[in-house]
């Protein structure tokens, strides 16, 4: 089974409880939870790790530092 199929299934399963909570609580409490998370993330001021996915993520975008520099590569990398 391709990785995309499993990720799609997990996303679908995760959306069921989120949709149910939205139905039970309504829009205002769900928006309060969202904005609480946004404010909390902003106040912590933690920088993202260079590669949050670990050593298995070896694609081109994870070879850059975080935040990426303006000119990412001195020489264009060869992609096979």
N, C-alpha and C positions, 0 to 999 in steps of 0.2 A: 504494500500500500504506500503510495507516495506521501511524503511529509505533509503536503498541502491538504490532503484529505483528512488526516488526523487533526491538523490544526483547525480545519473548518468544522469538524465534528465537536471539538472541545469548545470552540467559540459558540456554537449553537447550544451546547449544553449549559455553558455559563450564562447565556442570555436568558434562559428560562427563569432562574431565580431572580435575576435583576428585573425582568419584566414583571414578575409576580410582586416583588417589593414595590415597584412603581405603581402597580394597581392598588395595592393595599395602603400605601402611605400617601399617595398623591404627588403632585408636582412640587409643591413648596418644600416638604421635608427632603425630597430627593435632591433638590437644588441646593438646600442648605448643606447636605453632606458633600456635594460636589464642590461648593465654594469653600467649605471647611478644609477639604483636601488641597485645594489650590492655594489657599492662604498659608496652610501649614508647610507646603512644599516651598513656597516663596520665602517664608520666614527662616527655614532651616538653612537655606543658601548652600546646599550641598552640591558639589560639582559631580557631573556624571563620570563614571569610570571610563577609561579608554576603551575597554571591551567588556561590557556588562554580561555578555553571553558566554564568556569563558574561553578556554583554549580551543574549543571546537569551531568557533567562528573565525574562519580564515579567509573570508571573502574580502574584496578590495576595500570596502567602506570601513571595515574594522581594523585596517592597518594604520589609519590616521589617529592622531591624538584628539582629545576632546577638550575644548572646542577645536575644530579643524582650522588650520591656518588659511590665510587668504588664497595663496597658491599652494594647493595641496601637494603636488608632485613637481620636482624639478624636471624630470623627464617622464613622459607619458608611459605608464606601465604597460607591459605586454600582456594582453588577456587572451587566454587560450580557450 
